[in-house]
Each structure stands twice: as C-alpha cells, then as structure tokens.
Amino acid sequence: MEFTEKVVLISGATGGMGAEIANQLSSKGAKLALFARREDKLAEISSKLGKNCDCVYQKCDVKNQDDVVRAVEFTNNSFGKIDCAILTAGVLVPNPIQRFDSKIIKDSMEINFMGNVYFIEQLLHIMKKQKSGTIAATSTLPDRRGVPGWGAYGASKAALSWLLESLRSEAKQRYNIDVITIKPGSVLTPMLEDYKRRGAITPEKAASLIIDGIMKGKKIIQFPFSQVALVRMTDAFPVNAYDNFDIDQQKGEGYPSVDEE
Ligand SMILES: NC(=O)c1ccc[n+]([C@@H]2O[C@H](COP(=O)([O-])OP(=O)(O)OC[C@H]3O[C@@H](n4cnc5c(N)ncnc54)[C@H](OP(=O)(O)O)[C@@H]3O)[C@@H](O)[C@H]2O)c1
C-alpha cells in the first residue's frame, strides 16, 4: 500500500505516536483526518503539517460513541472515502492491588477497548461498501500475560488484540478489508513520561515502523525487536515462575508507591 492521495483517519492524533504518524504520512502525500480530545493541540499539529497537507481535524472523545460516529462521518464527508484508519487513542493507568478500583478498569476498557470498537463499527459500514480499507488499531506487545499492577491496561489491550484477531480473516475474505494489530513495546511518548523502560525507542522510530508495516501489508506490527524476543520468551515461562519474581521489578521502574486503603 502506498499512501499518496490515500485518506487516513488517525485517533489519538495529539499523542506521541499519533502526531508523529500524521507528520510522516503528510510527507507521503496522504490526506489526513485527525482526532483527539485536545482541540488546541489538534489545531497546532495541523498547522505544523503545513499548507501542502490536506488535513482536517475534529474533537473526539472515544468514550463518547456519538463523537466517534461524528468523526467517521466527518472524515468521509470531507474526503469522500476512508482508505485507512490508524487508531492510537489510549490511556495507561496503574491499578495497584492496595486500592483495587473497578472505576479504573471500567475507564480503561471504555477508552482502550470500547473506543476502538466504536471506531471499527463505523469504519466497517464505510469500508464494506468500498470493498477496501485498512483498520490498524494499537494494542500492546505484552498482550498475553497479566503483569502485576497493570491489569486494567493489560485487560483492555488483550481484549482489543482478541477482537482484531477474530475480525482479521473474515474482514479480508468477505470485504477485502485489512485488519492490523499494532503491538508496540516501550516508546518514549508522554504516556511513558513517569516510567523508565530499558530499550524504549523514539516516537519517530515507532511511527516509521508502523507506517512501513502497513505499507508492507503486515498483519501484526510489533517492535522493538529486543522486546519482542523477551516477551516471546517470558510468555513460555510456567505461570508459577512469576511468584518468585520481585513484584516491583515486574511492575517496572516508576510504578507509584501506594498505601493500604
Ligand atoms: N508509549 C508506549 O510505550 C506504548 C506501548 C504500548 C502501547 N502503546 C499504545 O500506543 C497508543 C499511543 O500511545 P502514545 O504512547 O502515543 O501515548 P500518548 O502520547 O499518551 O497519546 C495518547 C493519545 O490518546 C488520546 N486519548 C486519550 N484518551 C482519549 C479519549 N478518551 N478520547 C480520545 N483520545 C484520547 C490522547 O489525546 P487527547 O488527550 O488530546 O485526547 C493522545 O492523543 C496507545 O493506545 C497506547 O496504549 C503505547
């Protein structure tokens, strides 16, 4: 897939990866529709992309299904088609066991999972008619094993990975729609501001790997290689092995220390 003249919808376009994907796609001649909650930041990004980039934007909170319906309509009305959607909107919120809180889990599910579900529903209406399109949504590299303290995030991303996997072959065979799972390891974006992760890569590198993966027609885009190898290895460990690993190390550097309720 080449991006010249292609219409690309990006959710989470104000974020570290989303904004950089927009930046790199603008120089490939794509027409962009950008969405996030911070409208001032969307305006700033869109004006930075310059006059040569055909770019529209609109405020969209992915927790609000009506916002997502409007976002997809707005893109289709602006450009007359949607070739590709790169869905990156997401939040990372720790949920320590000392204050187990269903609200955090619900919120993560609503943004990281249902936010993508709402987009996929609307995109399918359009792409089924087109009999073409690409939906690339962002999960996470460790989406198979629960990590202490990160259950809300992990559960929402695991749900998304499962959903995308279940859609992939049917979307392709019935409607010629490509469904791609993006599985980043650690990327140095605002999301990781408070956390230190060894081997983290820049948003520029992540965006170029994502764009390159879509252009090559990959079904799963996962990076960086060192973390992919590590996750594959740890996936194979027996479950009880983790009882002997230090909890704080499993949670990772920067995890907030929390008192008992
Ligand atoms: N950074 C990493 O190491 C890493 C690793 C694995 C997976 N990921 C995933 O990669 C994706 C991009 O992350 P990032 O690192 O670029 O994070 P980021 O810089 O924090 O950006 C997150 C983006 O999501 C948007 N967003 C958050 N809540 C939203 C809501 N309710 N409605 C609409 N937009 C919302 C934010 O925009 P507004 O605040 O303007 O709404 C922002 O544009 C996320 O799905 C993340 O979970 C990141």
The ligand as a Gaussian input file, in Angstrom:
#p B3LYP/6-31G(d) Opt

LIG

0 1
 N        4.188000       4.544000      24.652000
 C        4.314000       3.241000      24.805000
 O        5.332000       2.754000      25.300000
 C        3.198000       2.303000      24.373000
 C        3.427000       0.928000      24.461000
 C        2.423000       0.038000      24.043000
 C        1.244000       0.533000      23.538000
 N        1.040000       1.881000      23.465000
 C       -0.241000       2.341000      22.936000
 O        0.022000       3.188000      21.829000
 C       -1.027000       4.149000      21.696000
 C       -0.420000       5.534000      21.556000
 O        0.225000       5.829000      22.769000
 P        1.276000       7.010000      22.958000
 O        2.459000       6.398000      23.562000
 O        1.392000       7.808000      21.729000
 O        0.527000       7.804000      24.124000
 P        0.253000       9.338000      24.370000
 O        1.360000      10.187000      23.882000
 O       -0.138000       9.425000      25.806000
 O       -1.039000       9.613000      23.459000
 C       -2.291000       9.094000      23.763000
 C       -3.290000       9.681000      22.789000
 O       -4.588000       9.178000      23.107000
 C       -5.502000      10.242000      23.166000
 N       -6.583000       9.933000      24.087000
 C       -6.516000       9.535000      25.384000
 N       -7.751000       9.398000      25.897000
 C       -8.620000       9.698000      24.895000
 C      -10.035000       9.751000      24.805000
 N      -10.825000       9.463000      25.853000
 N      -10.585000      10.113000      23.625000
 C       -9.809000      10.424000      22.563000
 N       -8.471000      10.390000      22.581000
 C       -7.886000      10.043000      23.745000
 C       -4.675000      11.445000      23.626000
 O       -5.248000      12.668000      23.147000
 P       -6.061000      13.730000      24.000000
 O       -5.502000      13.741000      25.381000
 O       -5.868000      15.014000      23.248000
 O       -7.470000      13.245000      23.907000
 C       -3.387000      11.201000      22.848000
 O       -3.518000      11.715000      21.552000
 C       -1.914000       3.968000      22.934000
 O       -3.041000       3.196000      22.590000
 C       -1.032000       3.208000      23.889000
 O       -1.780000       2.430000      24.816000
 C        1.987000       2.781000      23.878000

